[in-house]
Amino acid sequence: GYFFNIQGRVCLEGLLVFGFGCVAVIYFLAPLLDNWLSRIPPRVRYAIVIVLSVGFLTDLAFAWMFPRTGRGITW
């Protein structure tokens, strides 16, 4: 029921909202984040990358060893 609806998946309203949101992030939020991150010393950034990488690899290993298990998982 939306304007320029394409097979119930895409509409002009959603496209415009998503597009303007992406432009806002690129032109306003990204430079602020870049300035903030550039103030962090390189050694601290390196430590943060290591901690996040270990967390990601741990999660990946658990997801590989125990796929789709746990309370509330029905698939």
Predicted model as a PDB file, atoms N, CA, C, CB and O in Angstrom, pLDDT in the B-factor column:
MODEL        1                                                                  
ATOM      1  N   GLY A   1       0.794  -1.195   0.000  1.00 68.00           N  
ATOM      2  CA  GLY A   1       0.000   0.000   0.000  1.00 68.00           C  
ATOM      3  C   GLY A   1       0.842   1.267   0.000  1.00 68.00           C  
ATOM      4  O   GLY A   1       0.289   2.364   0.087  1.00 68.00           O  
ATOM      5  N   TYR A   2       2.151   1.152  -0.094  1.00 70.00           N  
ATOM      6  CA  TYR A   2       3.012   2.331  -0.107  1.00 70.00           C  
ATOM      7  C   TYR A   2       3.287   2.785  -1.538  1.00 70.00           C  
ATOM      8  CB  TYR A   2       4.332   2.040   0.620  1.00 70.00           C  
ATOM      9  O   TYR A   2       3.167   2.004  -2.481  1.00 70.00           O  
ATOM     10  N   PHE A   3       3.655   4.054  -1.687  1.00 75.00           N  
ATOM     11  CA  PHE A   3       3.955   4.629  -2.981  1.00 75.00           C  
ATOM     12  C   PHE A   3       5.200   3.981  -3.572  1.00 75.00           C  
ATOM     13  CB  PHE A   3       4.139   6.140  -2.867  1.00 75.00           C  
ATOM     14  O   PHE A   3       6.188   3.789  -2.863  1.00 75.00           O  
ATOM     15  N   PHE A   4       5.168   3.645  -4.847  1.00 77.00           N  
ATOM     16  CA  PHE A   4       6.249   2.957  -5.555  1.00 77.00           C  
ATOM     17  C   PHE A   4       6.600   1.627  -4.892  1.00 77.00           C  
ATOM     18  CB  PHE A   4       7.487   3.847  -5.618  1.00 77.00           C  
ATOM     19  O   PHE A   4       7.775   1.271  -4.805  1.00 77.00           O  
ATOM     20  N   ASN A   5       5.608   0.905  -4.434  1.00 80.00           N  
ATOM     21  CA  ASN A   5       5.805  -0.407  -3.835  1.00 80.00           C  
ATOM     22  C   ASN A   5       6.201  -1.401  -4.925  1.00 80.00           C  
ATOM     23  CB  ASN A   5       4.523  -0.879  -3.093  1.00 80.00           C  
ATOM     24  O   ASN A   5       5.531  -1.499  -5.953  1.00 80.00           O  
ATOM     25  N   ILE A   6       7.293  -2.140  -4.698  1.00 74.00           N  
ATOM     26  CA  ILE A   6       7.765  -3.121  -5.675  1.00 74.00           C  
ATOM     27  C   ILE A   6       7.590  -4.514  -5.078  1.00 74.00           C  
ATOM     28  CB  ILE A   6       9.261  -2.862  -6.069  1.00 74.00           C  
ATOM     29  O   ILE A   6       8.411  -4.953  -4.273  1.00 74.00           O  
ATOM     30  N   GLN A   7       6.544  -5.196  -5.463  1.00 77.00           N  
ATOM     31  CA  GLN A   7       6.241  -6.559  -5.042  1.00 77.00           C  
ATOM     32  C   GLN A   7       6.252  -6.732  -3.524  1.00 77.00           C  
ATOM     33  CB  GLN A   7       7.226  -7.511  -5.663  1.00 77.00           C  
ATOM     34  O   GLN A   7       6.637  -7.790  -3.026  1.00 77.00           O  
ATOM     35  N   GLY A   8       5.840  -5.720  -2.796  1.00 74.00           N  
ATOM     36  CA  GLY A   8       5.738  -5.817  -1.352  1.00 74.00           C  
ATOM     37  C   GLY A   8       7.065  -5.830  -0.625  1.00 74.00           C  
ATOM     38  O   GLY A   8       7.099  -6.117   0.572  1.00 74.00           O  
ATOM     39  N   ARG A   9       8.155  -5.531  -1.303  1.00 78.00           N  
ATOM     40  CA  ARG A   9       9.472  -5.599  -0.668  1.00 78.00           C  
ATOM     41  C   ARG A   9      10.121  -4.235  -0.505  1.00 78.00           C  
ATOM     42  CB  ARG A   9      10.381  -6.490  -1.469  1.00 78.00           C  
ATOM     43  O   ARG A   9      10.727  -3.959   0.530  1.00 78.00           O  
ATOM     44  N   VAL A  10      10.003  -3.389  -1.500  1.00 80.00           N  
ATOM     45  CA  VAL A  10      10.686  -2.103  -1.513  1.00 80.00           C  
ATOM     46  C   VAL A  10       9.658  -1.011  -1.767  1.00 80.00           C  
ATOM     47  CB  VAL A  10      11.812  -2.072  -2.589  1.00 80.00           C  
ATOM     48  O   VAL A  10       8.758  -1.180  -2.589  1.00 80.00           O  
ATOM     49  N   CYS A  11       9.790   0.108  -1.064  1.00 84.00           N  
ATOM     50  CA  CYS A  11       8.928   1.251  -1.337  1.00 84.00           C  
ATOM     51  C   CYS A  11       9.776   2.519  -1.316  1.00 84.00           C  
ATOM     52  CB  CYS A  11       7.763   1.340  -0.302  1.00 84.00           C  
ATOM     53  O   CYS A  11      10.865   2.536  -0.743  1.00 84.00           O  
ATOM     54  N   LEU A  12       9.280   3.557  -1.931  1.00 85.00           N  
ATOM     55  CA  LEU A  12      10.021   4.807  -2.039  1.00 85.00           C  
ATOM     56  C   LEU A  12      10.286   5.417  -0.671  1.00 85.00           C  
ATOM     57  CB  LEU A  12       9.265   5.795  -2.909  1.00 85.00           C  
ATOM     58  O   LEU A  12      11.357   5.980  -0.445  1.00 85.00           O  
ATOM     59  N   GLU A  13       9.333   5.315   0.241  1.00 84.00           N  
ATOM     60  CA  GLU A  13       9.509   5.875   1.581  1.00 84.00           C  
ATOM     61  C   GLU A  13      10.688   5.224   2.296  1.00 84.00           C  
ATOM     62  CB  GLU A  13       8.231   5.699   2.408  1.00 84.00           C  
ATOM     63  O   GLU A  13      11.535   5.920   2.855  1.00 84.00           O  
ATOM     64  N   GLY A  14      10.747   3.906   2.282  1.00 85.00           N  
ATOM     65  CA  GLY A  14      11.850   3.203   2.927  1.00 85.00           C  
ATOM     66  C   GLY A  14      13.181   3.508   2.275  1.00 85.00           C  
ATOM     67  O   GLY A  14      14.191   3.669   2.960  1.00 85.00           O  
ATOM     68  N   LEU A  15      13.189   3.587   0.962  1.00 87.00           N  
ATOM     69  CA  LEU A  15      14.404   3.908   0.233  1.00 87.00           C  
ATOM     70  C   LEU A  15      14.941   5.281   0.624  1.00 87.00           C  
ATOM     71  CB  LEU A  15      14.148   3.852  -1.265  1.00 87.00           C  
ATOM     72  O   LEU A  15      16.139   5.435   0.862  1.00 87.00           O  
ATOM     73  N   LEU A  16      14.067   6.273   0.692  1.00 91.00           N  
ATOM     74  CA  LEU A  16      14.495   7.627   1.036  1.00 91.00           C  
ATOM     75  C   LEU A  16      14.972   7.737   2.477  1.00 91.00           C  
ATOM     76  CB  LEU A  16      13.365   8.601   0.800  1.00 91.00           C  
ATOM     77  O   LEU A  16      15.977   8.393   2.751  1.00 91.00           O  
ATOM     78  N   VAL A  17      14.262   7.102   3.395  1.00 93.00           N  
ATOM     79  CA  VAL A  17      14.678   7.136   4.796  1.00 93.00           C  
ATOM     80  C   VAL A  17      16.039   6.468   4.960  1.00 93.00           C  
ATOM     81  CB  VAL A  17      13.631   6.445   5.693  1.00 93.00           C  
ATOM     82  O   VAL A  17      16.917   7.005   5.635  1.00 93.00           O  
ATOM     83  N   PHE A  18      16.215   5.322   4.358  1.00 93.00           N  
ATOM     84  CA  PHE A  18      17.493   4.620   4.432  1.00 93.00           C  
ATOM     85  C   PHE A  18      18.601   5.435   3.779  1.00 93.00           C  
ATOM     86  CB  PHE A  18      17.387   3.245   3.766  1.00 93.00           C  
ATOM     87  O   PHE A  18      19.705   5.523   4.317  1.00 93.00           O  
ATOM     88  N   GLY A  19      18.320   6.030   2.629  1.00 95.00           N  
ATOM     89  CA  GLY A  19      19.322   6.834   1.932  1.00 95.00           C  
ATOM     90  C   GLY A  19      19.743   8.055   2.723  1.00 95.00           C  
ATOM     91  O   GLY A  19      20.938   8.321   2.853  1.00 95.00           O  
ATOM     92  N   PHE A  20      18.784   8.806   3.258  1.00 97.00           N  
ATOM     93  CA  PHE A  20      19.127   9.984   4.056  1.00 97.00           C  
ATOM     94  C   PHE A  20      19.848   9.599   5.345  1.00 97.00           C  
ATOM     95  CB  PHE A  20      17.869  10.783   4.385  1.00 97.00           C  
ATOM     96  O   PHE A  20      20.738  10.317   5.801  1.00 97.00           O  
ATOM     97  N   GLY A  21      19.465   8.472   5.929  1.00 96.00           N  
ATOM     98  CA  GLY A  21      20.164   8.001   7.126  1.00 96.00           C  
ATOM     99  C   GLY A  21      21.616   7.656   6.840  1.00 96.00           C  
ATOM    100  O   GLY A  21      22.498   7.978   7.635  1.00 96.00           O  
ATOM    101  N   CYS A  22      21.867   7.013   5.730  1.00 96.00           N  
ATOM    102  CA  CYS A  22      23.245   6.677   5.354  1.00 96.00           C  
ATOM    103  C   CYS A  22      24.070   7.920   5.075  1.00 96.00           C  
ATOM    104  CB  CYS A  22      23.255   5.772   4.131  1.00 96.00           C  
ATOM    105  O   CYS A  22      25.234   7.998   5.468  1.00 96.00           O  
ATOM    106  N   VAL A  23      23.475   8.886   4.404  1.00 97.00           N  
ATOM    107  CA  VAL A  23      24.184  10.139   4.138  1.00 97.00           C  
ATOM    108  C   VAL A  23      24.506  10.856   5.449  1.00 97.00           C  
ATOM    109  CB  VAL A  23      23.343  11.055   3.218  1.00 97.00           C  
ATOM    110  O   VAL A  23      25.598  11.403   5.602  1.00 97.00           O  
ATOM    111  N   ALA A  24      23.578  10.856   6.382  1.00 95.00           N  
ATOM    112  CA  ALA A  24      23.812  11.501   7.680  1.00 95.00           C  
ATOM    113  C   ALA A  24      24.949  10.821   8.426  1.00 95.00           C  
ATOM    114  CB  ALA A  24      22.537  11.477   8.533  1.00 95.00           C  
ATOM    115  O   ALA A  24      25.786  11.492   9.029  1.00 95.00           O  
ATOM    116  N   VAL A  25      24.983   9.505   8.389  1.00 95.00           N  
ATOM    117  CA  VAL A  25      26.055   8.783   9.075  1.00 95.00           C  
ATOM    118  C   VAL A  25      27.395   9.090   8.429  1.00 95.00           C  
ATOM    119  CB  VAL A  25      25.790   7.267   9.059  1.00 95.00           C  
ATOM    120  O   VAL A  25      28.378   9.321   9.132  1.00 95.00           O  
ATOM    121  N   ILE A  26      27.452   9.096   7.112  1.00 96.00           N  
ATOM    122  CA  ILE A  26      28.720   9.312   6.414  1.00 96.00           C  
ATOM    123  C   ILE A  26      29.235  10.732   6.634  1.00 96.00           C  
ATOM    124  CB  ILE A  26      28.556   9.038   4.916  1.00 96.00           C  
ATOM    125  O   ILE A  26      30.427  10.920   6.876  1.00 96.00           O  
ATOM    126  N   TYR A  27      28.368  11.725   6.554  1.00 96.00           N  
ATOM    127  CA  TYR A  27      28.822  13.105   6.606  1.00 96.00           C  
ATOM    128  C   TYR A  27      28.884  13.698   8.012  1.00 96.00           C  
ATOM    129  CB  TYR A  27      27.933  13.939   5.768  1.00 96.00           C  
ATOM    130  O   TYR A  27      29.593  14.684   8.217  1.00 96.00           O  
ATOM    131  N   PHE A  28      28.174  13.139   8.980  1.00 95.00           N  
ATOM    132  CA  PHE A  28      28.155  13.722  10.314  1.00 95.00           C  
ATOM    133  C   PHE A  28      28.747  12.803  11.373  1.00 95.00           C  
ATOM    134  CB  PHE A  28      26.749  14.078  10.691  1.00 95.00           C  
ATOM    135  O   PHE A  28      29.602  13.230  12.149  1.00 95.00           O  
ATOM    136  N   LEU A  29      28.314  11.565  11.419  1.00 95.00           N  
ATOM    137  CA  LEU A  29      28.759  10.667  12.477  1.00 95.00           C  
ATOM    138  C   LEU A  29      30.161  10.111  12.230  1.00 95.00           C  
ATOM    139  CB  LEU A  29      27.781   9.527  12.622  1.00 95.00           C  
ATOM    140  O   LEU A  29      30.953  10.007  13.166  1.00 95.00           O  
ATOM    141  N   ALA A  30      30.477   9.755  10.993  1.00 96.00           N  
ATOM    142  CA  ALA A  30      31.784   9.166  10.685  1.00 96.00           C  
ATOM    143  C   ALA A  30      32.945  10.106  11.003  1.00 96.00           C  
ATOM    144  CB  ALA A  30      31.839   8.773   9.222  1.00 96.00           C  
ATOM    145  O   ALA A  30      33.924   9.652  11.594  1.00 96.00           O  
ATOM    146  N   PRO A  31      32.891  11.402  10.643  1.00 96.00           N  
ATOM    147  CA  PRO A  31      34.002  12.279  11.018  1.00 96.00           C  
ATOM    148  C   PRO A  31      34.170  12.434  12.528  1.00 96.00           C  
ATOM    149  CB  PRO A  31      33.806  13.633  10.401  1.00 96.00           C  
ATOM    150  O   PRO A  31      35.295  12.508  13.021  1.00 96.00           O  
ATOM    151  N   LEU A  32      33.066  12.484  13.260  1.00 96.00           N  
ATOM    152  CA  LEU A  32      33.166  12.562  14.720  1.00 96.00           C  
ATOM    153  C   LEU A  32      33.811  11.311  15.297  1.00 96.00           C  
ATOM    154  CB  LEU A  32      31.782  12.769  15.341  1.00 96.00           C  
ATOM    155  O   LEU A  32      34.668  11.390  16.177  1.00 96.00           O  
ATOM    156  N   LEU A  33      33.396  10.168  14.798  1.00 94.00           N  
ATOM    157  CA  LEU A  33      33.970   8.908  15.258  1.00 94.00           C  
ATOM    158  C   LEU A  33      35.443   8.804  14.889  1.00 94.00           C  
ATOM    159  CB  LEU A  33      33.200   7.729  14.672  1.00 94.00           C  
ATOM    160  O   LEU A  33      36.245   8.303  15.677  1.00 94.00           O  
ATOM    161  N   ASP A  34      35.805   9.271  13.701  1.00 95.00           N  
ATOM    162  CA  ASP A  34      37.199   9.250  13.271  1.00 95.00           C  
ATOM    163  C   ASP A  34      38.059  10.132  14.167  1.00 95.00           C  
ATOM    164  CB  ASP A  34      37.317   9.704  11.815  1.00 95.00           C  
ATOM    165  O   ASP A  34      39.155   9.731  14.557  1.00 95.00           O  
ATOM    166  N   ASN A  35      37.579  11.322  14.499  1.00 96.00           N  
ATOM    167  CA  ASN A  35      38.325  12.198  15.399  1.00 96.00           C  
ATOM    168  C   ASN A  35      38.481  11.587  16.781  1.00 96.00           C  
ATOM    169  CB  ASN A  35      37.638  13.546  15.508  1.00 96.00           C  
ATOM    170  O   ASN A  35      39.540  11.692  17.400  1.00 96.00           O  
ATOM    171  N   TRP A  36      37.429  10.954  17.259  1.00 94.00           N  
ATOM    172  CA  TRP A  36      37.478  10.340  18.585  1.00 94.00           C  
ATOM    173  C   TRP A  36      38.456   9.160  18.603  1.00 94.00           C  
ATOM    174  CB  TRP A  36      36.072   9.875  19.013  1.00 94.00           C  
ATOM    175  O   TRP A  36      39.244   9.019  19.538  1.00 94.00           O  
ATOM    176  N   LEU A  37      38.403   8.323  17.579  1.00 93.00           N  
ATOM    177  CA  LEU A  37      39.285   7.157  17.530  1.00 93.00           C  
ATOM    178  C   LEU A  37      40.745   7.543  17.316  1.00 93.00           C  
ATOM    179  CB  LEU A  37      38.840   6.216  16.428  1.00 93.00           C  
ATOM    180  O   LEU A  37      41.640   6.835  17.775  1.00 93.00           O  
ATOM    181  N   SER A  38      40.998   8.647  16.631  1.00 95.00           N  
ATOM    182  CA  SER A  38      42.388   9.069  16.409  1.00 95.00           C  
ATOM    183  C   SER A  38      43.055   9.541  17.690  1.00 95.00           C  
ATOM    184  CB  SER A  38      42.441  10.176  15.372  1.00 95.00           C  
ATOM    185  O   SER A  38      44.283   9.621  17.743  1.00 95.00           O  
ATOM    186  N   ARG A  39      42.293   9.851  18.709  1.00 96.00           N  
ATOM    187  CA  ARG A  39      42.856  10.269  20.000  1.00 96.00           C  
ATOM    188  C   ARG A  39      43.318   9.093  20.850  1.00 96.00           C  
ATOM    189  CB  ARG A  39      41.835  11.073  20.772  1.00 96.00           C  
ATOM    190  O   ARG A  39      44.066   9.284  21.809  1.00 96.00           O  
ATOM    191  N   ILE A  40      42.891   7.897  20.518  1.00 96.00           N  
ATOM    192  CA  ILE A  40      43.280   6.709  21.280  1.00 96.00           C  
ATOM    193  C   ILE A  40      44.698   6.320  20.860  1.00 96.00           C  
ATOM    194  CB  ILE A  40      42.272   5.520  21.046  1.00 96.00           C  
ATOM    195  O   ILE A  40      44.979   6.221  19.666  1.00 96.00           O  
ATOM    196  N   PRO A  41      45.587   6.100  21.817  1.00 96.00           N  
ATOM    197  CA  PRO A  41      46.957   5.715  21.464  1.00 96.00           C  
ATOM    198  C   PRO A  41      46.986   4.395  20.678  1.00 96.00           C  
ATOM    199  CB  PRO A  41      47.815   5.589  22.735  1.00 96.00           C  
ATOM    200  O   PRO A  41      46.152   3.518  20.905  1.00 96.00           O  
ATOM    201  N   PRO A  42      47.943   4.259  19.759  1.00 94.00           N  
ATOM    202  CA  PRO A  42      48.003   3.053  18.921  1.00 94.00           C  
ATOM    203  C   PRO A  42      48.096   1.751  19.716  1.00 94.00           C  
ATOM    204  CB  PRO A  42      49.182   3.144  17.997  1.00 94.00           C  
ATOM    205  O   PRO A  42      47.492   0.752  19.326  1.00 94.00           O  
ATOM    206  N   ARG A  43      48.832   1.745  20.810  1.00 97.00           N  
ATOM    207  CA  ARG A  43      48.944   0.511  21.603  1.00 97.00           C  
ATOM    208  C   ARG A  43      47.600   0.100  22.202  1.00 97.00           C  
ATOM    209  CB  ARG A  43      49.974   0.693  22.724  1.00 97.00           C  
ATOM    210  O   ARG A  43      47.285  -1.088  22.274  1.00 97.00           O  
ATOM    211  N   VAL A  44      46.823   1.073  22.624  1.00 97.00           N  
ATOM    212  CA  VAL A  44      45.498   0.782  23.190  1.00 97.00           C  
ATOM    213  C   VAL A  44      44.575   0.271  22.089  1.00 97.00           C  
ATOM    214  CB  VAL A  44      44.890   2.047  23.868  1.00 97.00           C  
ATOM    215  O   VAL A  44      43.821  -0.679  22.303  1.00 97.00           O  
ATOM    216  N   ARG A  45      44.631   0.898  20.908  1.00 95.00           N  
ATOM    217  CA  ARG A  45      43.827   0.412  19.786  1.00 95.00           C  
ATOM    218  C   ARG A  45      44.190  -1.023  19.431  1.00 95.00           C  
ATOM    219  CB  ARG A  45      44.011   1.316  18.566  1.00 95.00           C  
ATOM    220  O   ARG A  45      43.314  -1.841  19.153  1.00 95.00           O  
ATOM    221  N   TYR A  46      45.475  -1.322  19.440  1.00 96.00           N  
ATOM    222  CA  TYR A  46      45.932  -2.679  19.138  1.00 96.00           C  
ATOM    223  C   TYR A  46      45.375  -3.665  20.170  1.00 96.00           C  
ATOM    224  CB  TYR A  46      47.482  -2.738  19.112  1.00 96.00           C  
ATOM    225  O   TYR A  46      44.923  -4.751  19.808  1.00 96.00           O  
ATOM    226  N   ALA A  47      45.407  -3.293  21.446  1.00 98.00           N  
ATOM    227  CA  ALA A  47      44.876  -4.165  22.498  1.00 98.00           C  
ATOM    228  C   ALA A  47      43.369  -4.374  22.320  1.00 98.00           C  
ATOM    229  CB  ALA A  47      45.171  -3.570  23.893  1.00 98.00           C  
ATOM    230  O   ALA A  47      42.868  -5.482  22.512  1.00 98.00           O  
ATOM    231  N   ILE A  48      42.657  -3.323  21.959  1.00 97.00           N  
ATOM    232  CA  ILE A  48      41.213  -3.442  21.750  1.00 97.00           C  
ATOM    233  C   ILE A  48      40.920  -4.390  20.584  1.00 97.00           C  
ATOM    234  CB  ILE A  48      40.586  -2.051  21.485  1.00 97.00           C  
ATOM    235  O   ILE A  48      40.003  -5.208  20.660  1.00 97.00           O  
ATOM    236  N   VAL A  49      41.698  -4.277  19.512  1.00 97.00           N  
ATOM    237  CA  VAL A  49      41.511  -5.165  18.353  1.00 97.00           C  
ATOM    238  C   VAL A  49      41.764  -6.612  18.753  1.00 97.00           C  
ATOM    239  CB  VAL A  49      42.452  -4.760  17.190  1.00 97.00           C  
ATOM    240  O   VAL A  49      41.020  -7.504  18.344  1.00 97.00           O  
ATOM    241  N   ILE A  50      42.802  -6.858  19.545  1.00 98.00           N  
ATOM    242  CA  ILE A  50      43.108  -8.228  19.989  1.00 98.00           C  
ATOM    243  C   ILE A  50      41.965  -8.786  20.831  1.00 98.00           C  
ATOM    244  CB  ILE A  50      44.428  -8.259  20.798  1.00 98.00           C  
ATOM    245  O   ILE A  50      41.535  -9.920  20.616  1.00 98.00           O  
ATOM    246  N   VAL A  51      41.472  -8.007  21.782  1.00 98.00           N  
ATOM    247  CA  VAL A  51      40.384  -8.476  22.661  1.00 98.00           C  
ATOM    248  C   VAL A  51      39.121  -8.763  21.840  1.00 98.00           C  
ATOM    249  CB  VAL A  51      40.077  -7.421  23.767  1.00 98.00           C  
ATOM    250  O   VAL A  51      38.482  -9.797  22.033  1.00 98.00           O  
ATOM    251  N   LEU A  52      38.762  -7.861  20.935  1.00 98.00           N  
ATOM    252  CA  LEU A  52      37.572  -8.088  20.118  1.00 98.00           C  
ATOM    253  C   LEU A  52      37.742  -9.282  19.179  1.00 98.00           C  
ATOM    254  CB  LEU A  52      37.248  -6.838  19.310  1.00 98.00           C  
ATOM    255  O   LEU A  52      36.787 -10.023  18.944  1.00 98.00           O  
ATOM    256  N   SER A  53      38.942  -9.475  18.643  1.00 98.00           N  
ATOM    257  CA  SER A  53      39.195 -10.618  17.759  1.00 98.00           C  
ATOM    258  C   SER A  53      39.099 -11.929  18.512  1.00 98.00           C  
ATOM    259  CB  SER A  53      40.568 -10.496  17.107  1.00 98.00           C  
ATOM    260  O   SER A  53      38.529 -12.896  18.006  1.00 98.00           O  
ATOM    261  N   VAL A  54      39.649 -11.971  19.713  1.00 98.00           N  
ATOM    262  CA  VAL A  54      39.551 -13.194  20.526  1.00 98.00           C  
ATOM    263  C   VAL A  54      38.094 -13.484  20.864  1.00 98.00           C  
ATOM    264  CB  VAL A  54      40.386 -13.061  21.825  1.00 98.00           C  
ATOM    265  O   VAL A  54      37.665 -14.637  20.815  1.00 98.00           O  
ATOM    266  N   GLY A  55      37.331 -12.452  21.207  1.00 98.00           N  
ATOM    267  CA  GLY A  55      35.911 -12.647  21.491  1.00 98.00           C  
ATOM    268  C   GLY A  55      35.154 -13.164  20.273  1.00 98.00           C  
ATOM    269  O   GLY A  55      34.318 -14.059  20.391  1.00 98.00           O  
ATOM    270  N   PHE A  56      35.446 -12.607  19.117  1.00 98.00           N  
ATOM    271  CA  PHE A  56      34.790 -13.055  17.889  1.00 98.00           C  
ATOM    272  C   PHE A  56      35.151 -14.503  17.577  1.00 98.00           C  
ATOM    273  CB  PHE A  56      35.179 -12.150  16.712  1.00 98.00           C  
ATOM    274  O   PHE A  56      34.273 -15.302  17.249  1.00 98.00           O  
ATOM    275  N   LEU A  57      36.423 -14.845  17.676  1.00 98.00           N  
ATOM    276  CA  LEU A  57      36.850 -16.221  17.373  1.00 98.00           C  
ATOM    277  C   LEU A  57      36.281 -17.214  18.371  1.00 98.00           C  
ATOM    278  CB  LEU A  57      38.374 -16.318  17.364  1.00 98.00           C  
ATOM    279  O   LEU A  57      35.951 -18.341  18.003  1.00 98.00           O  
ATOM    280  N   THR A  58      36.160 -16.808  19.633  1.00 97.00           N  
ATOM    281  CA  THR A  58      35.541 -17.673  20.642  1.00 97.00           C  
ATOM    282  C   THR A  58      34.072 -17.918  20.309  1.00 97.00           C  
ATOM    283  CB  THR A  58      35.671 -17.049  22.047  1.00 97.00           C  
ATOM    284  O   THR A  58      33.596 -19.052  20.372  1.00 97.00           O  
ATOM    285  N   ASP A  59      33.363 -16.861  19.958  1.00 95.00           N  
ATOM    286  CA  ASP A  59      31.961 -17.000  19.576  1.00 95.00           C  
ATOM    287  C   ASP A  59      31.813 -17.860  18.330  1.00 95.00           C  
ATOM    288  CB  ASP A  59      31.335 -15.629  19.342  1.00 95.00           C  
ATOM    289  O   ASP A  59      30.898 -18.678  18.241  1.00 95.00           O  
ATOM    290  N   LEU A  60      32.708 -17.678  17.371  1.00 96.00           N  
ATOM    291  CA  LEU A  60      32.678 -18.479  16.154  1.00 96.00           C  
ATOM    292  C   LEU A  60      32.904 -19.960  16.466  1.00 96.00           C  
ATOM    293  CB  LEU A  60      33.735 -17.978  15.162  1.00 96.00           C  
ATOM    294  O   LEU A  60      32.228 -20.824  15.907  1.00 96.00           O  
ATOM    295  N   ALA A  61      33.847 -20.251  17.353  1.00 96.00           N  
ATOM    296  CA  ALA A  61      34.126 -21.638  17.718  1.00 96.00           C  
ATOM    297  C   ALA A  61      32.928 -22.282  18.411  1.00 96.00           C  
ATOM    298  CB  ALA A  61      35.356 -21.710  18.623  1.00 96.00           C  
ATOM    299  O   ALA A  61      32.579 -23.425  18.115  1.00 96.00           O  
ATOM    300  N   PHE A  62      32.295 -21.549  19.335  1.00 92.00           N  
ATOM    301  CA  PHE A  62      31.129 -22.100  20.025  1.00 92.00           C  
ATOM    302  C   PHE A  62      29.960 -22.300  19.063  1.00 92.00           C  
ATOM    303  CB  PHE A  62      30.709 -21.183  21.176  1.00 92.00           C  
ATOM    304  O   PHE A  62      29.238 -23.292  19.168  1.00 92.00           O  
ATOM    305  N   ALA A  63      29.767 -21.380  18.139  1.00 89.00           N  
ATOM    306  CA  ALA A  63      28.690 -21.531  17.164  1.00 89.00           C  
ATOM    307  C   ALA A  63      28.949 -22.709  16.237  1.00 89.00           C  
ATOM    308  CB  ALA A  63      28.526 -20.251  16.349  1.00 89.00           C  
ATOM    309  O   ALA A  63      28.006 -23.357  15.781  1.00 89.00           O  
ATOM    310  N   TRP A  64      30.202 -22.991  15.958  1.00 92.00           N  
ATOM    311  CA  TRP A  64      30.536 -24.129  15.105  1.00 92.00           C  
ATOM    312  C   TRP A  64      30.381 -25.447  15.856  1.00 92.00           C  
ATOM    313  CB  TRP A  64      31.962 -23.994  14.573  1.00 92.00           C  
ATOM    314  O   TRP A  64      29.915 -26.432  15.284  1.00 92.00           O  
ATOM    315  N   MET A  65      30.771 -25.476  17.143  1.00 91.00           N  
ATOM    316  CA  MET A  65      30.688 -26.721  17.927  1.00 91.00           C  
ATOM    317  C   MET A  65      29.264 -27.031  18.374  1.00 91.00           C  
ATOM    318  CB  MET A  65      31.592 -26.631  19.148  1.00 91.00           C  
ATOM    319  O   MET A  65      28.886 -28.201  18.441  1.00 91.00           O  
ATOM    320  N   PHE A  66      28.468 -26.010  18.680  1.00 85.00           N  
ATOM    321  CA  PHE A  66      27.106 -26.201  19.191  1.00 85.00           C  
ATOM    322  C   PHE A  66      26.113 -25.416  18.338  1.00 85.00           C  
ATOM    323  CB  PHE A  66      27.009 -25.761  20.676  1.00 85.00           C  
ATOM    324  O   PHE A  66      25.553 -24.428  18.812  1.00 85.00           O  
ATOM    325  N   PRO A  67      25.884 -25.826  17.105  1.00 83.00           N  
ATOM    326  CA  PRO A  67      24.979 -25.050  16.244  1.00 83.00           C  
ATOM    327  C   PRO A  67      23.521 -25.197  16.664  1.00 83.00           C  
ATOM    328  CB  PRO A  67      25.137 -25.483  14.792  1.00 83.00           C  
ATOM    329  O   PRO A  67      23.051 -26.297  16.953  1.00 83.00           O  
ATOM    330  N   ARG A  68      22.826 -24.083  16.692  1.00 78.00           N  
ATOM    331  CA  ARG A  68      21.381 -24.047  16.957  1.00 78.00           C  
ATOM    332  C   ARG A  68      20.977 -24.886  18.160  1.00 78.00           C  
ATOM    333  CB  ARG A  68      20.625 -24.523  15.741  1.00 78.00           C  
ATOM    334  O   ARG A  68      20.038 -25.679  18.084  1.00 78.00           O  
ATOM    335  N   THR A  69      21.679 -24.712  19.258  1.00 76.00           N  
ATOM    336  CA  THR A  69      21.301 -25.408  20.489  1.00 76.00           C  
ATOM    337  C   THR A  69      21.056 -24.377  21.570  1.00 76.00           C  
ATOM    338  CB  THR A  69      22.396 -26.423  20.930  1.00 76.00           C  
ATOM    339  O   THR A  69      21.525 -23.242  21.482  1.00 76.00           O  
ATOM    340  N   GLY A  70      20.331 -24.774  22.572  1.00 73.00           N  
ATOM    341  CA  GLY A  70      20.069 -23.879  23.682  1.00 73.00           C  
ATOM    342  C   GLY A  70      18.587 -23.738  23.933  1.00 73.00           C  
ATOM    343  O   GLY A  70      17.757 -24.160  23.128  1.00 73.00           O  
ATOM    344  N   ARG A  71      18.274 -23.145  25.049  1.00 77.00           N  
ATOM    345  CA  ARG A  71      16.882 -22.971  25.459  1.00 77.00           C  
ATOM    346  C   ARG A  71      16.181 -22.005  24.513  1.00 77.00           C  
ATOM    347  CB  ARG A  71      16.797 -22.460  26.915  1.00 77.00           C  
ATOM    348  O   ARG A  71      16.691 -20.918  24.241  1.00 77.00           O  
ATOM    349  N   GLY A  72      15.029 -22.394  24.018  1.00 77.00           N  
ATOM    350  CA  GLY A  72      14.233 -21.541  23.158  1.00 77.00           C  
ATOM    351  C   GLY A  72      14.546 -21.675  21.673  1.00 77.00           C  
ATOM    352  O   GLY A  72      13.877 -21.049  20.851  1.00 77.00           O  
ATOM    353  N   ILE A  73      15.541 -22.473  21.312  1.00 75.00           N  
ATOM    354  CA  ILE A  73      15.873 -22.667  19.905  1.00 75.00           C  
ATOM    355  C   ILE A  73      15.022 -23.824  19.384  1.00 75.00           C  
ATOM    356  CB  ILE A  73      17.413 -22.951  19.707  1.00 75.00           C  
ATOM    357  O   ILE A  73      15.087 -24.936  19.907  1.00 75.00           O  
ATOM    358  N   THR A  74      14.225 -23.555  18.354  1.00 71.00           N  
ATOM    359  CA  THR A  74      13.315 -24.592  17.857  1.00 71.00           C  
ATOM    360  C   THR A  74      13.638 -25.036  16.446  1.00 71.00           C  
ATOM    361  CB  THR A  74      11.899 -24.098  17.906  1.00 71.00           C  
ATOM    362  O   THR A  74      13.015 -25.978  15.956  1.00 71.00           O  
ATOM    363  N   TRP A  75      14.570 -24.411  15.780  1.00 66.00           N  
ATOM    364  CA  TRP A  75      14.843 -24.708  14.384  1.00 66.00           C  
ATOM    365  C   TRP A  75      15.688 -25.929  14.226  1.00 66.00           C  
ATOM    366  CB  TRP A  75      15.506 -23.554  13.724  1.00 66.00           C  
ATOM    367  O   TRP A  75      16.009 -26.316  13.102  1.00 66.00           O  
TER     368      TRP A  75                                                      
ENDMDL                                                                          
END                                                                             
